[in-house]
Amino acid sequence: MKKLYLFILGRDPGLAKLEIEAVLDKLVPGEYKILAGDDSVQVVELGVFKPEWMEEFGGVIKVCEVLANSSKAEVLESELSKK
């Protein structure tokens, strides 16, 4: 099952975006999709992100798993209480 991850970019967003593609192509070729993003964050759909992969990144500050996604507070509270 694919999950959503937020890749928080560092001070050189252009380089960090290229780095995300290069590193994920090496680690999980063809098993990820960059869905959206801007100069501070990239939203990536991926099967799993292993913490040790952070060593591969220089321009990504943090990677966060999206636990719930909704515009309604009740839905978010319900989803988060399940985790």
C-alpha positions in Angstrom: 0.0 0.0 0.0 1.4 3.4 -1.0 1.7 6.1 1.6 2.2 9.9 1.3 5.4 11.5 2.5 6.3 15.2 2.9 9.9 15.9 2.0 11.0 19.2 3.6 13.5 20.9 1.4 16.6 22.8 2.5 18.1 26.1 1.4 18.5 25.1 -2.3 15.1 23.8 -3.3 16.0 23.2 -6.9 18.9 21.0 -6.0 16.8 19.2 -3.3 14.0 18.4 -5.8 16.6 16.8 -8.2 18.2 15.0 -5.3 14.8 13.4 -4.3 14.4 12.0 -7.8 18.0 10.8 -8.0 18.0 9.1 -4.6 14.5 7.5 -5.0 15.4 6.3 -8.5 18.4 4.6 -7.0 16.6 3.1 -3.9 13.1 2.3 -5.3 13.2 2.8 -9.1 9.7 3.2 -10.5 8.0 2.8 -7.2 7.4 6.4 -6.3 5.5 9.4 -7.7 6.0 13.0 -6.9 2.5 14.4 -6.6 2.9 18.1 -5.7 5.3 20.6 -4.2 6.8 24.0 -4.0 10.1 25.5 -2.9 9.7 24.3 0.7 8.1 20.8 0.4 7.5 17.9 -2.0 4.6 15.4 -1.7 5.7 12.0 -2.7 3.7 8.7 -2.9 5.9 5.8 -1.9 5.5 2.3 -0.5 7.8 2.8 2.5 10.4 5.3 3.6 13.2 3.8 5.7 14.8 6.2 8.2 18.3 5.1 7.2 17.7 6.5 3.7 18.0 10.0 5.2 21.8 9.5 5.0 21.4 9.6 1.2 20.0 13.2 1.3 21.9 16.4 1.7 19.3 18.9 0.6 16.3 17.4 2.4 15.9 18.5 6.0 13.1 16.0 7.1 10.8 13.4 5.7 7.3 13.1 7.3 4.7 10.4 6.8 1.2 11.8 6.2 -1.1 10.0 8.7 -4.4 11.6 7.7 -5.6 13.9 5.0 -8.8 15.8 5.2 -10.1 19.4 5.4 -12.5 18.4 8.2 -11.2 18.3 11.8 -13.5 15.4 12.8 -12.1 13.2 10.1 -8.6 14.0 11.1 -9.2 13.4 14.8 -10.8 10.1 14.0 -8.0 9.0 11.8 -5.3 10.1 14.2 -6.9 8.3 17.1 -6.6 5.0 15.2 -2.8 5.4 15.0 
